[in-house]
Amino acid sequence: MFVTIETSITINASPETVWDYASAPENWTASNPEAHFGLQYDTPDNLPAEGATFHQRESVAGRYADLHGRFHVMDRPHLAVWSGTALYHVLGGLIRVPIAEGGVLRTVPTDHGVRLSHDVYLDFPETFVGRWLLRNFERANGRQAVYDHTFRELRFFKQVLESDS
């Protein structure tokens, strides 16, 4: 059961500036400090790269998750495609449920800077538990919560990068 959440924002900066700032793990973590608890890439410079894996600890829609993923495509500063598994803690951490997730980060030059988008995908398992989780996700307005979470990150990048110009 596949869920897609699309977000984007226009930033008055070059694609390289946006990419370099947003890809730094300390900036990604700072983009949503109430919900991000750390991001680590398994690369020598701690920056994303094609084939690199990463670990992000975060809270999404009020649920703590450990996300372990990999970048499949990296075309700096235009495109990054990632996928992974987020282990969500349910019922105070008594149950840990894996959800397949993925995303596409894209920068597209415009007349007013760059359009930064991050489309996120969640794939709930086709099981009783997966259907229960999706139903609760939808009842809790999870799509909006994931959109808000992701848009908060993009808005942070816009605010920081445009205040520096």
Backbone as a printed PyTorch tensor [residue, N CA C, xyz], in Angstrom:
tensor([[[  0.8610,  -1.1590,   0.0000],
         [  0.0000,   0.0000,   0.0000],
         [  0.9050,   1.2180,   0.0000]],

        [[  0.9270,   1.8640,  -1.1250],
         [  1.9020,   2.9110,  -1.4220],
         [  1.3110,   4.2930,  -1.1720]],

        [[  2.0480,   5.1420,  -0.4650],
         [  1.6410,   6.5170,  -0.1870],
         [  2.7310,   7.4410,  -0.7170]],

        [[  2.3420,   8.4800,  -1.4360],
         [  3.2820,   9.4600,  -1.9780],
         [  2.9580,  10.8320,  -1.4110]],

        [[  3.9850,  11.5300,  -0.9530],
         [  3.8370,  12.8960,  -0.4590],
         [  4.8310,  13.7630,  -1.2240]],

        [[  4.3350,  14.7640,  -1.9410],
         [  5.1760,  15.6380,  -2.7520],
         [  5.2860,  17.0110,  -2.1020]],

        [[  6.5120,  17.5180,  -1.9990],
         [  6.7350,  18.8580,  -1.4650],
         [  7.7590,  19.5740,  -2.3280]],

        [[  7.6190,  20.9000,  -2.4000],
         [  8.6160,  21.6920,  -3.1160],
         [  8.5330,  23.1400,  -2.6690]],

        [[  9.6160,  23.8580,  -2.9600],
         [  9.7040,  25.2760,  -2.6240],
         [ 10.7120,  25.9130,  -3.5800]],

        [[ 10.5430,  27.1880,  -3.8580],
         [ 11.5020,  27.9110,  -4.6850],
         [ 12.4320,  28.7030,  -3.7690]],

        [[ 13.7300,  28.5770,  -4.0230],
         [ 14.7510,  29.2470,  -3.2240],
         [ 15.5710,  30.1300,  -4.1550]],

        [[ 15.7800,  31.3570,  -3.7600],
         [ 16.5650,  32.2990,  -4.5520],
         [ 18.0500,  32.0340,  -4.3020]],

        [[ 18.5540,  30.9940,  -4.9540],
         [ 19.9590,  30.5900,  -4.8310],
         [ 20.2640,  29.6500,  -5.9880]],

        [[ 21.5260,  29.3640,  -6.1770],
         [ 21.9170,  28.4440,  -7.2460],
         [ 21.6750,  27.0010,  -6.8060]],

        [[ 21.5150,  26.0770,  -7.7590],
         [ 21.3560,  24.6670,  -7.3810],
         [ 22.5280,  24.1590,  -6.5440]],

        [[ 23.7450,  24.5600,  -6.8660],
         [ 24.9260,  24.1070,  -6.1130],
         [ 24.8790,  24.5880,  -4.6680]],

        [[ 24.4710,  25.8470,  -4.4670],
         [ 24.3880,  26.3940,  -3.1140],
         [ 23.3530,  25.6480,  -2.2910]],

        [[ 22.1950,  25.4290,  -2.8950],
         [ 21.1240,  24.7080,  -2.1920],
         [ 21.5790,  23.2910,  -1.8760]],

        [[ 22.1300,  22.6150,  -2.8620],
         [ 22.5490,  21.2210,  -2.6990],
         [ 23.6030,  21.0820,  -1.5970]],

        [[ 24.6340,  21.9200,  -1.6730],
         [ 25.7250,  21.8110,  -0.7070],
         [ 25.2550,  22.0880,   0.7130]],

        [[ 24.3660,  23.0660,   0.8740],
         [ 23.8770,  23.3780,   2.2100],
         [ 22.9660,  22.2590,   2.7320]],

        [[ 22.0030,  21.8450,   1.9050],
         [ 21.0090,  20.8680,   2.3550],
         [ 21.6010,  19.4810,   2.5850]],

        [[ 22.6750,  19.1380,   1.8860],
         [ 23.2200,  17.7830,   2.0240],
         [ 24.1280,  17.6150,   3.2430]],

        [[ 24.5350,  18.6950,   3.8680],
         [ 25.3560,  18.5890,   5.0810],
         [ 24.4930,  18.0430,   6.2230]],

        [[ 24.9210,  16.9700,   6.8760],
         [ 24.0650,  16.3430,   7.8880],
         [ 23.6800,  17.2800,   9.0340]],

        [[ 24.5760,  18.1710,   9.4290],
         [ 24.2260,  19.0860,  10.5260],
         [ 23.1420,  20.0710,  10.0920]],

        [[ 23.1100,  20.4590,   8.8120],
         [ 22.0730,  21.3610,   8.3280],
         [ 20.7460,  20.6290,   8.1610]],

        [[ 20.8120,  19.3800,   7.6970],
         [ 19.5800,  18.6000,   7.5700],
         [ 18.9540,  18.4030,   8.9520]],

        [[ 19.7720,  18.0740,   9.9340],
         [ 19.2690,  17.8960,  11.2940],
         [ 18.6790,  19.1990,  11.8230]],

        [[ 19.3510,  20.3300,  11.5620],
         [ 18.8720,  21.6280,  12.0370],
         [ 17.5900,  22.0690,  11.3400]],

        [[ 17.3040,  21.4990,  10.1730],
         [ 16.1190,  21.9260,   9.4220],
         [ 14.8120,  21.5640,  10.1180]],

        [[ 14.8620,  20.6690,  11.0730],
         [ 13.6580,  20.2380,  11.7680],
         [ 14.0660,  19.7090,  13.1470]],

        [[ 14.5760,  20.6020,  14.0170],
         [ 15.1920,  20.1530,  15.2720],
         [ 14.2460,  19.4310,  16.2300]],

        [[ 12.9350,  19.6900,  16.1220],
         [ 11.9960,  18.9860,  16.9990],
         [ 11.8020,  17.5300,  16.5650]],

        [[ 12.1740,  17.2350,  15.3140],
         [ 11.8900,  15.8980,  14.7830],
         [ 13.1300,  15.1630,  14.2780]],

        [[ 14.2570,  15.8400,  14.1540],
         [ 15.4850,  15.1970,  13.6820],
         [ 16.4500,  15.0340,  14.8530]],

        [[ 16.9690,  13.8300,  15.0030],
         [ 17.8570,  13.5320,  16.1240],
         [ 19.2200,  13.0590,  15.6680]],

        [[ 19.5320,  13.2670,  14.4050],
         [ 20.8540,  12.9280,  13.9030],
         [ 20.7990,  12.2250,  12.5600]],

        [[ 21.8030,  12.5270,  11.7410],
         [ 21.9420,  11.9290,  10.4190],
         [ 23.4180,  11.6390,  10.2010]],

        [[ 23.6900,  10.4400,   9.7400],
         [ 25.0800,  10.0200,   9.5050],
         [ 25.1480,   9.2890,   8.1770]],

        [[ 26.0820,   9.7280,   7.3100],
         [ 26.3590,   9.0300,   6.0540],
         [ 27.5800,   8.1440,   6.2700]],

        [[ 27.6490,   7.0210,   5.5800],
         [ 28.7950,   6.1140,   5.7420],
         [ 29.9040,   6.4300,   4.7390]],

        [[ 30.1710,   7.6990,   4.5300],
         [ 31.2180,   8.1170,   3.6000],
         [ 32.3400,   8.8010,   4.3800]],

        [[ 33.5570,   8.8170,   3.8480],
         [ 34.6730,   9.4360,   4.5680],
         [ 34.4370,  10.9140,   4.9070]],

        [[ 33.7360,  11.6380,   4.0210],
         [ 33.4820,  13.0600,   4.2760],
         [ 32.1250,  13.3170,   4.9230]],

        [[ 31.3880,  12.2360,   5.2760],
         [ 30.0650,  12.3290,   5.8850],
         [ 29.1070,  13.1560,   5.0200]],

        [[ 29.1880,  12.9250,   3.7050],
         [ 28.2710,  13.5630,   2.7620],
         [ 27.6560,  12.4830,   1.8840]],

        [[ 26.4540,  12.7400,   1.3650],
         [ 25.8060,  11.7140,   0.5490],
         [ 26.5570,  11.4760,  -0.7520]],

        [[ 26.4920,  10.2360,  -1.2300],
         [ 27.1250,   9.8420,  -2.4860],
         [ 26.3600,   8.6400,  -3.0340]],

        [[ 26.4510,   8.4490,  -4.3380],
         [ 25.7880,   7.3070,  -4.9420],
         [ 26.3180,   6.0180,  -4.3260]],

        [[ 25.4080,   5.1700,  -3.8910],
         [ 25.7760,   3.9100,  -3.2630],
         [ 25.9820,   4.0070,  -1.7620]],

        [[ 26.0890,   5.2140,  -1.2270],
         [ 26.3210,   5.3910,   0.2140],
         [ 25.0700,   5.0320,   1.0050]],

        [[ 25.2960,   4.5010,   2.1910],
         [ 24.1950,   4.2560,   3.1000],
         [ 24.1590,   5.3740,   4.1340]],

        [[ 23.0200,   5.4820,   4.8000],
         [ 22.8680,   6.5110,   5.8230],
         [ 21.9470,   6.0050,   6.9280]],

        [[ 22.0220,   6.6870,   8.0660],
         [ 21.1510,   6.3970,   9.2030],
         [ 20.6280,   7.7240,   9.7180]],

        [[ 19.3160,   7.8430,   9.7750],
         [ 18.7030,   9.0430,  10.3380],
         [ 17.7550,   8.6280,  11.4440]],

        [[ 17.8980,   9.3000,  12.5750],
         [ 16.9580,   9.1220,  13.6810],
         [ 16.0240,  10.3160,  13.6510]],

        [[ 14.7170,  10.0400,  13.6670],
         [ 13.7600,  11.1310,  13.5510],
         [ 12.4100,  10.7380,  14.1200]],

        [[ 11.5390,  11.7090,  14.1840],
         [ 10.1560,  11.4870,  14.5610],
         [  9.3010,  12.0020,  13.4070]],

        [[  8.4010,  11.1560,  12.9280],
         [  7.5130,  11.5260,  11.8280],
         [  6.0880,  11.2560,  12.2760]],

        [[  5.2550,  12.2800,  12.1640],
         [  3.8450,  12.1610,  12.5730],
         [  3.7380,  11.6620,  14.0100]],

        [[  4.6670,  12.1060,  14.8550],
         [  4.6240,  11.7480,  16.2610],
         [  5.1660,  10.3760,  16.6010]],

        [[  5.7620,   9.7050,  15.6260],
         [  6.3170,   8.3640,  15.8520],
         [  7.8240,   8.3930,  15.6550]],

        [[  8.5510,   7.8790,  16.6420],
         [ 10.0050,   7.7830,  16.5300],
         [ 10.3500,   6.7140,  15.4960]],

        [[ 11.3870,   7.0090,  14.6930],
         [ 11.8160,   6.0330,  13.6800],
         [ 13.3240,   6.0690,  13.5110]],

        [[ 13.8850,   4.8850,  13.2890],
         [ 15.2710,   4.7340,  12.8600],
         [ 15.2170,   4.4020,  11.3770]],

        [[ 15.7180,   5.3130,  10.5540],
         [ 15.6960,   5.1150,   9.1070],
         [ 17.0940,   4.7410,   8.6330]],

        [[ 17.2040,   3.5850,   8.0100],
         [ 18.4530,   3.1370,   7.3890],
         [ 18.1960,   3.0830,   5.8940]],

        [[ 19.0160,   3.8050,   5.1260],
         [ 18.7670,   3.8660,   3.6920],
         [ 20.0390,   3.8790,   2.8730]],

        [[ 19.8290,   3.9600,   1.5630],
         [ 20.9230,   3.9760,   0.5870],
         [ 20.5460,   4.9240,  -0.5490]],

        [[ 21.5610,   5.6400,  -1.0360],
         [ 21.3750,   6.4760,  -2.2190],
         [ 21.6470,   5.6280,  -3.4580]],

        [[ 20.6760,   5.5630,  -4.3370],
         [ 20.8000,   4.7730,  -5.5600],
         [ 21.2820,   5.6250,  -6.7290]],

        [[ 20.8560,   6.8770,  -6.7450],
         [ 21.2430,   7.8120,  -7.8020],
         [ 21.6850,   9.1000,  -7.1290]],

        [[ 22.8150,   9.6220,  -7.5620],
         [ 23.3010,  10.8990,  -7.0320],
         [ 23.8760,  11.6760,  -8.2110]],

        [[ 23.1860,  12.7110,  -8.6050],
         [ 23.6250,  13.5810,  -9.6930],
         [ 23.6620,  15.0040,  -9.1480]],

        [[ 24.7140,  15.3010,  -8.3700],
         [ 24.8720,  16.6090,  -7.7570],
         [ 24.9950,  17.6690,  -8.8320]],

        [[ 24.3000,  18.7580,  -8.7770],
         [ 23.3330,  19.2270,  -7.7860],
         [ 21.8850,  19.0760,  -8.2450]],

        [[ 21.5890,  18.0590,  -9.0340],
         [ 20.2730,  17.9690,  -9.6560],
         [ 19.3300,  16.9360,  -9.0520]],

        [[ 19.8610,  15.7730,  -8.6690],
         [ 18.9690,  14.6700,  -8.3370],
         [ 19.6190,  13.7020,  -7.3500]],

        [[ 18.8330,  13.2720,  -6.3790],
         [ 19.2320,  12.1820,  -5.4850],
         [ 18.0120,  11.2890,  -5.2850]],

        [[ 18.2210,   9.9960,  -5.4100],
         [ 17.1530,   9.0240,  -5.1980],
         [ 17.6200,   8.0830,  -4.0940]],

        [[ 16.7830,   7.9200,  -3.0700],
         [ 17.1450,   7.0670,  -1.9510],
         [ 15.9940,   6.1300,  -1.6090]],

        [[ 16.3360,   5.0500,  -0.9440],
         [ 15.3180,   4.1710,  -0.3780],
         [ 15.8830,   3.5750,   0.9010]],

        [[ 14.9790,   3.0920,   1.7180],
         [ 15.4140,   2.5010,   2.9700],
         [ 14.2590,   1.8910,   3.7210]],

        [[ 14.5360,   1.5520,   4.9560],
         [ 13.5220,   1.0080,   5.8460],
         [ 13.5460,   1.8200,   7.1320]],

        [[ 12.3810,   2.3130,   7.4980],
         [ 12.2410,   3.0280,   8.7640],
         [ 11.6110,   2.0800,   9.7660]],

        [[ 12.2460,   1.9390,  10.8890],
         [ 11.7270,   1.1040,  11.9620],
         [ 10.9790,   2.0260,  12.9210]],

        [[  9.6430,   2.0170,  12.8220],
         [  8.8070,   2.8890,  13.6530],
         [  8.4940,   2.2130,  14.9780]],

        [[  8.5600,   2.9940,  16.0290],
         [  8.2750,   2.5040,  17.3690],
         [  6.8080,   2.8040,  17.6730]],

        [[  6.0550,   1.7550,  17.9520],
         [  4.6260,   1.8620,  18.2240],
         [  4.3760,   1.3890,  19.6500]],

        [[  3.3590,   1.9450,  20.2730],
         [  2.9880,   1.5970,  21.6530],
         [  4.1720,   1.7670,  22.5910]],

        [[  4.7620,   2.9580,  22.5360],
         [  5.8670,   3.2760,  23.4220],
         [  7.1300,   2.4830,  23.1540]],

        [[  7.2630,   1.9640,  21.9500],
         [  8.4510,   1.1930,  21.5950],
         [  8.3150,  -0.2930,  21.8400]],

        [[  7.1540,  -0.7250,  22.3510],
         [  6.9430,  -2.1570,  22.5840],
         [  6.9240,  -2.9260,  21.2660]],

        [[  6.4360,  -2.2670,  20.2260],
         [  6.3880,  -2.8700,  18.9020],
         [  7.1890,  -1.9790,  17.9630]],

        [[  8.0110,  -2.6200,  17.1450],
         [  8.7810,  -1.8870,  16.1370],
         [  8.3760,  -2.4160,  14.7680]],

        [[  7.8700,  -1.5050,  13.9560],
         [  7.3100,  -1.8980,  12.6650],
         [  8.1620,  -1.3130,  11.5420]],

        [[  8.6490,  -2.1690,  10.6360],
         [  9.4240,  -1.6630,   9.5010],
         [  8.5060,  -1.1850,   8.3720]],

        [[  8.8050,   0.0010,   7.8690],
         [  8.0830,   0.5540,   6.7250],
         [  9.1230,   0.9060,   5.6650]],

        [[  8.9180,   0.3940,   4.4550],
         [  9.7970,   0.7540,   3.3410],
         [  9.5070,   2.2040,   2.9610]],

        [[ 10.5730,   2.9720,   2.8000],
         [ 10.4290,   4.3810,   2.4470],
         [ 11.4130,   4.7120,   1.3410]],

        [[ 11.1820,   5.8160,   0.7070],
         [ 12.0910,   6.2890,  -0.3240],
         [ 11.8360,   7.7530,  -0.5950]],

        [[ 12.6940,   8.3190,  -1.4180],
         [ 12.5210,   9.7160,  -1.7360],
         [ 13.3050,  10.1170,  -2.9600]],

        [[ 12.8580,  11.2040,  -3.5440],
         [ 13.5390,  11.8150,  -4.6780],
         [ 13.7180,  13.2850,  -4.3390]],

        [[ 14.9920,  13.6980,  -4.2420],
         [ 15.3220,  15.1120,  -4.0620],
         [ 15.7560,  15.6410,  -5.4140]],

        [[ 15.2130,  16.8130,  -5.7660],
         [ 15.4950,  17.3460,  -7.0930],
         [ 15.6280,  18.8660,  -7.0050]],

        [[ 16.5800,  19.4060,  -7.7460],
         [ 16.6690,  20.8530,  -7.9220],
         [ 16.4640,  21.1520,  -9.3990]],

        [[ 15.6180,  22.1350,  -9.6700],
         [ 15.3360,  22.5400, -11.0400],
         [ 15.4810,  24.0550, -11.1090]],

        [[ 16.4230,  24.5600, -11.9200],
         [ 16.5690,  26.0120, -12.0560],
         [ 15.2860,  26.6530, -12.6020]],

        [[ 14.9600,  27.8250, -12.0590],
         [ 13.8080,  28.6030, -12.5170],
         [ 14.2700,  30.0410, -12.7200]],

        [[ 13.3630,  30.8760, -13.1710],
         [ 13.6850,  32.3010, -13.3270],
         [ 13.9010,  32.9880, -11.9840]],

        [[ 13.4580,  32.3560, -10.9060],
         [ 13.5390,  32.9620,  -9.5700],
         [ 14.4410,  32.1770,  -8.6280]],

        [[ 15.4010,  31.4450,  -9.1600],
         [ 16.3100,  30.6600,  -8.3220],
         [ 16.2320,  29.1970,  -8.6870]],

        [[ 15.9270,  28.3750,  -7.6930],
         [ 15.8730,  26.9290,  -7.9190],
         [ 14.6420,  26.3680,  -7.2100]],

        [[ 13.9850,  25.4570,  -7.8680],
         [ 12.8620,  24.7410,  -7.2650],
         [ 13.4380,  23.4890,  -6.6200]],

        [[ 13.3640,  23.4150,  -5.2900],
         [ 13.8330,  22.2580,  -4.5350],
         [ 12.6180,  21.4210,  -4.1620]],

        [[ 12.6420,  20.1540,  -4.5610],
         [ 11.5410,  19.2670,  -4.1890],
         [ 12.0920,  18.0350,  -3.4910]],

        [[ 11.2830,  17.5080,  -2.5940],
         [ 11.5920,  16.2380,  -1.9380],
         [ 10.2890,  15.4550,  -1.8800]],

        [[ 10.1620,  14.5020,  -2.7590],
         [  8.9860,  13.6410,  -2.7870],
         [  9.3150,  12.3830,  -1.9930]],

        [[  8.4430,  12.0540,  -1.0570],
         [  8.6790,  10.9480,  -0.1320],
         [  7.6400,   9.8600,  -0.3880]],

        [[  8.0840,   8.6210,  -0.2950],
         [  7.2300,   7.4670,  -0.5430],
         [  7.2580,   6.5460,   0.6640]],

        [[  6.0970,   6.0650,   1.0580],
         [  5.9710,   5.0730,   2.1260],
         [  5.2410,   3.8750,   1.5430]],

        [[  5.7210,   2.6990,   1.8500],
         [  5.1170,   1.4740,   1.3270],
         [  4.7490,   0.5790,   2.5080]],

        [[  3.4860,   0.6710,   2.9130],
         [  3.0050,  -0.1240,   4.0370],
         [  2.8590,  -1.5770,   3.5960]],

        [[  3.2740,  -2.5210,   4.4350],
         [  3.2070,  -3.9320,   4.0320],
         [  1.7650,  -4.3940,   3.8050]],

        [[  1.6020,  -5.3300,   2.9000],
         [  0.2970,  -5.9240,   2.5850],
         [ -0.0010,  -7.0350,   3.5890]],

        [[ -0.0720,  -6.6420,   4.8610],
         [ -0.3550,  -7.5870,   5.9390],
         [ -1.4380,  -6.9890,   6.8240]],

        [[ -1.9200,  -7.7610,   7.7600],
         [ -2.8910,  -7.2370,   8.7160],
         [ -2.3140,  -6.0290,   9.4540]],

        [[ -1.0830,  -6.1670,   9.9390],
         [ -0.4350,  -5.0690,  10.6750],
         [ -0.2330,  -3.8680,   9.7480]],

        [[  0.1880,  -4.1130,   8.5060],
         [  0.3760,  -3.0240,   7.5560],
         [ -0.9080,  -2.2700,   7.2890]],

        [[ -2.0150,  -3.0020,   7.1150],
         [ -3.3160,  -2.3460,   6.8900],
         [ -3.7400,  -1.5660,   8.1280]],

        [[ -3.4810,  -2.1250,   9.3120],
         [ -3.8050,  -1.4360,  10.5650],
         [ -2.9900,  -0.1500,  10.6890]],

        [[ -1.6930,  -0.2370,  10.3530],
         [ -0.8440,   0.9540,  10.4260],
         [ -1.2930,   2.0150,   9.4310]],

        [[ -1.6010,   1.6110,   8.2030],
         [ -2.0620,   2.5730,   7.2020],
         [ -3.3670,   3.2170,   7.6390]],

        [[ -4.2770,   2.4470,   8.1700],
         [ -5.5570,   2.9980,   8.6360],
         [ -5.3150,   4.0270,   9.7410]],

        [[ -4.4350,   3.6910,  10.7040],
         [ -4.1270,   4.6350,  11.7820],
         [ -3.3780,   5.8550,  11.2480]],

        [[ -2.4920,   5.6460,  10.2900],
         [ -1.7650,   6.7370,   9.6430],
         [ -2.7470,   7.7070,   9.0030]],

        [[ -3.7270,   7.1800,   8.2910],
         [ -4.7090,   8.0390,   7.6240],
         [ -5.6430,   8.7030,   8.6280]],

        [[ -6.0560,   8.0020,   9.6620],
         [ -6.9200,   8.5930,  10.6970],
         [ -6.2160,   9.7340,  11.4270]],

        [[ -4.9030,   9.5910,  11.5940],
         [ -4.1190,  10.6150,  12.3000],
         [ -3.6640,  11.7250,  11.3540]],

        [[ -4.2260,  11.7360,  10.1340],
         [ -3.8490,  12.7330,   9.1280],
         [ -2.3510,  12.6590,   8.8480]],

        [[ -1.8650,  11.4230,   8.7040],
         [ -0.4430,  11.1680,   8.4980],
         [  0.1260,  11.7920,   7.2420]],

        [[ -0.6460,  11.8040,   6.1570],
         [ -0.1460,  12.4280,   4.9170],
         [  0.1970,  13.8880,   5.1550]],

        [[ -0.7040,  14.5850,   5.8580],
         [ -0.4570,  15.9920,   6.1500],
         [  0.7310,  16.1410,   7.0970]],

        [[  0.8480,  15.2430,   8.0600],
         [  1.9700,  15.3080,   8.9990],
         [  3.3040,  15.0890,   8.2860]],

        [[  3.3570,  14.1410,   7.3480],
         [  4.5890,  13.9030,   6.5970],
         [  4.8760,  15.0950,   5.6890]],

        [[  3.8370,  15.6400,   5.0540],
         [  4.0140,  16.8390,   4.2270],
         [  4.5770,  17.9780,   5.0780]],

        [[  3.9640,  18.2250,   6.2270],
         [  4.4200,  19.3110,   7.1070],
         [  5.8690,  19.0970,   7.5310]],

        [[  6.2100,  17.8600,   7.8790],
         [  7.5740,  17.5220,   8.2930],
         [  8.5640,  17.8460,   7.1640]],

        [[  8.2510,  17.3930,   5.9750],
         [  9.1540,  17.5880,   4.8370],
         [  9.1940,  19.0430,   4.4060]],

        [[  8.0470,  19.7110,   4.3870],
         [  8.0220,  21.1170,   3.9790],
         [  8.7750,  21.9980,   4.9760]],

        [[  8.7310,  21.6450,   6.2580],
         [  9.4750,  22.3970,   7.2810],
         [ 10.9730,  22.3870,   6.9390]],

        [[ 11.4720,  21.2460,   6.4710],
         [ 12.8760,  21.1470,   6.0680],
         [ 13.1680,  22.0910,   4.9050]],

        [[ 12.3400,  22.0470,   3.8720],
         [ 12.5590,  22.8930,   2.6940],
         [ 12.4560,  24.3770,   3.0450]],

        [[ 11.4750,  24.7180,   3.8710],
         [ 11.2970,  26.1190,   4.2720],
         [ 12.5200,  26.6140,   5.0590]],

        [[ 13.0880,  25.7570,   5.9100],
         [ 14.2920,  26.1160,   6.6520],
         [ 15.4310,  26.4530,   5.6870]],

        [[ 15.6410,  25.5920,   4.6740],
         [ 16.7110,  25.8540,   3.6980],
         [ 16.4680,  27.1770,   2.9960]],

        [[ 15.2390,  27.4520,   2.6200],
         [ 14.9030,  28.7150,   1.9560],
         [ 15.2270,  29.9010,   2.8710]],

        [[ 14.7850,  29.8340,   4.1170],
         [ 15.0090,  30.9400,   5.0440],
         [ 16.4890,  31.1930,   5.2670]],

        [[ 17.2570,  30.1510,   5.4910],
         [ 18.6870,  30.3180,   5.7550],
         [ 19.4190,  30.8290,   4.5060]],

        [[ 19.1750,  30.2110,   3.3760],
         [ 19.9150,  30.5720,   2.1730],
         [ 19.5280,  31.9340,   1.6450]],

        [[ 18.2760,  32.3180,   1.7750],
         [ 17.8880,  33.6440,   1.2970],
         [ 18.2950,  34.7390,   2.2720]],

        [[ 18.4620,  34.4070,   3.5330],
         [ 18.9240,  35.4250,   4.4960],
         [ 20.4170,  35.6870,   4.3370]],

        [[ 21.1440,  34.7220,   3.7570],
         [ 22.5810,  34.8900,   3.5200],
         [ 22.8870,  35.7140,   2.2890]],

        [[ 21.8580,  35.9450,   1.4350],
         [ 22.1390,  36.6780,   0.1870],
         [ 21.9680,  38.1650,   0.3390]]])
